[in-house]
């Protein structure tokens, strides 16, 4: 039987999340507009995509425990994860330049974040990540994608996607390391604003 590693989820903040991406939430001064104080508009993030067709994919997540099964990354898009309905989730990440062992980021480079349901996150290009780990059953998120990336999901082979098949490189963490990685249980599921 392989060993276990447990990650502790950190609260989300601009500083701690900066190596992986950015928080999409209200920050800074609102932009001027014609509706006065009845509307506040903030420049939250700049989305980047190298392909012509960006897509919005709606994903529904069922509770599946807090195991980290795969790590994936994308180089042609700054992928955003936008919760609908206010449900918080966990995100496990490694920086784009994380040192690799057997093709996956070294376990010491993994970091878990607790993302509250009232903000979204956008990953830098090449950031390693597990898909969101829901804390509420039937959580719904909008995920930015592009047509080649979405088509690449159909190219699964043994649970992995090779980088040359699409803009997605998806690797089986446990098979490559022999270690089961999980996020430690969250006792109180928050529903508060991200710490900015």
C-alpha positions in Angstrom: 0.0 0.0 0.0 1.3 3.4 -0.8 1.9 6.2 1.7 -0.4 9.1 2.3 0.3 12.8 2.3 -2.3 15.3 3.7 -2.3 18.9 2.6 -3.8 21.6 4.8 -5.9 24.2 2.9 -4.9 27.8 3.4 -7.3 30.7 3.2 -7.3 32.5 -0.1 -5.4 35.8 -0.2 -3.8 37.9 -3.0 -0.3 37.3 -1.6 -0.5 33.5 -1.1 -2.3 32.9 -4.4 0.0 35.1 -6.5 2.3 32.3 -7.7 -0.6 30.3 -9.1 -3.0 33.0 -10.5 -5.2 35.8 -9.3 -8.5 36.2 -7.4 -11.4 37.5 -9.4 -13.3 39.7 -7.0 -14.0 43.3 -6.1 -10.8 45.2 -5.5 -9.4 48.6 -6.1 -11.5 51.6 -7.1 -14.6 51.1 -9.2 -14.5 52.2 -12.8 -16.6 55.3 -13.7 -19.9 54.8 -15.4 -23.3 56.5 -15.9 -25.3 54.7 -13.1 -23.8 56.6 -10.2 -23.8 54.7 -6.9 -26.4 52.1 -8.1 -23.6 50.0 -9.7 -19.9 49.4 -9.0 -17.8 48.0 -11.8 -14.3 46.6 -11.0 -11.6 45.4 -13.4 -11.2 42.0 -11.8 -8.8 40.1 -14.2 -7.5 40.0 -17.7 -8.3 36.7 -19.5 -5.8 35.4 -22.0 -6.3 32.7 -24.7 -4.1 31.9 -27.7 -6.9 30.3 -29.7 -9.8 32.0 -31.6 -12.6 30.4 -29.7 -12.9 30.7 -26.0 -15.6 28.7 -24.4 -17.5 28.8 -21.1 -18.1 25.3 -19.8 -20.6 24.7 -17.0 -19.4 22.0 -14.6 -21.4 20.3 -11.8 -19.4 18.7 -9.1 -20.5 15.9 -6.8 -18.8 15.2 -3.4 -16.0 12.8 -4.0 -13.8 13.1 -0.9 -10.7 15.3 -0.9 -8.3 13.1 -2.7 -6.0 14.6 -5.3 -6.1 12.1 -8.2 -4.7 14.0 -11.2 -2.7 17.1 -11.9 -3.2 19.0 -15.1 -2.0 22.2 -16.7 -2.7 24.4 -19.8 -0.4 26.7 -21.7 -2.7 28.4 -24.1 -5.2 29.9 -21.6 -5.5 31.6 -18.2 -8.2 29.3 -17.0 -10.9 30.8 -14.7 -13.2 28.9 -12.2 -16.3 30.9 -11.4 -18.7 29.5 -8.8 -22.4 29.8 -9.2 -24.6 29.7 -6.2 -22.0 30.6 -3.6 -20.5 27.2 -3.0 -17.0 27.1 -1.7 -14.4 24.6 -3.0 -10.8 23.4 -2.5 -8.1 23.9 -5.1 -4.8 22.0 -5.1 -2.1 23.7 -7.1 1.6 23.8 -8.0 3.4 26.7 -9.7 4.1 26.6 -13.4 7.8 26.2 -12.7 7.5 23.6 -10.0 10.3 21.0 -10.0 9.1 17.7 -11.5 9.6 14.1 -10.5 8.4 11.4 -12.8 6.6 14.1 -14.9 4.5 15.6 -12.1 5.3 18.4 -9.6 7.2 17.3 -6.5 4.8 16.9 -3.7 6.5 19.6 -1.6 5.4 22.1 -4.3 1.7 21.4 -3.9 -0.5 23.8 -2.0 -4.2 23.6 -1.2 -6.5 26.7 -1.0 -10.0 27.1 0.4 -11.9 29.2 -2.1 -15.0 30.8 -0.7 -18.1 30.9 -2.9 -18.2 34.6 -3.3 -15.2 35.0 -5.6 -13.6 33.3 -8.5 -10.0 32.4 -9.4 -8.0 32.5 -12.6 -4.8 30.4 -13.0 -1.7 31.6 -14.7 -0.8 29.7 -17.9 0.9 26.4 -17.0 -0.2 26.3 -13.3 -0.6 22.7 -12.3 -4.0 21.9 -10.7 -6.5 19.3 -9.7 -10.0 20.0 -10.8 -12.0 21.8 -8.0 -12.8 19.7 -5.0 -16.4 20.6 -4.0 -17.4 21.1 -0.4 -21.1 21.2 -1.2 -22.8 18.5 -3.3 -23.9 19.6 -6.7 -21.7 22.6 -6.7 -21.8 24.5 -10.1 -19.0 26.4 -11.7 -18.3 28.1 -15.0 -14.9 27.2 -16.3 -13.1 29.0 -19.1 -11.9 26.7 -21.9 -11.2 26.8 -25.6 -12.4 24.5 -28.3 -9.1 22.5 -28.6 -9.0 22.0 -24.8 -12.6 20.9 -24.5 -12.1 18.5 -27.5 -8.9 17.1 -25.8 -11.0 15.8 -22.9 -12.2 13.1 -25.2 -8.6 11.9 -25.7 -8.3 10.3 -22.3 -6.0 7.3 -22.3 -5.6 5.4 -19.1 -6.8 8.5 -17.3 -4.0 10.6 -18.7 -3.8 13.1 -21.5 -0.4 13.8 -23.1 0.6 17.4 -23.7 0.9 16.8 -27.5 -2.8 15.7 -27.8 -4.2 19.1 -26.8 -3.6 22.1 -24.6 -4.1 19.8 -21.6 -1.5 17.7 -19.9 -3.3 15.6 -17.3 -1.3 13.1 -15.2 -2.2 10.5 -12.6 -0.5 11.7 -9.4 -0.8 8.5 -7.4 0.3 6.2 -10.2 3.4 8.4 -10.8 4.4 8.9 -7.2 3.0 5.9 -5.4 1.6 8.2 -2.8 -2.1 9.1 -2.0 -2.5 12.9 -1.6 -5.5 14.3 0.2 -6.6 17.6 1.6 -7.2 17.4 5.3 -10.9 17.6 6.2 -12.5 21.0 6.5 -14.4 21.3 9.8 -16.4 24.4 9.1 -17.4 25.2 5.6 -17.1 29.0 5.2 -19.3 31.3 3.3 -17.4 34.5 3.7 -15.5 36.9 1.4 -12.0 36.0 0.3 -9.3 37.7 2.3 -8.0 40.5 0.1 
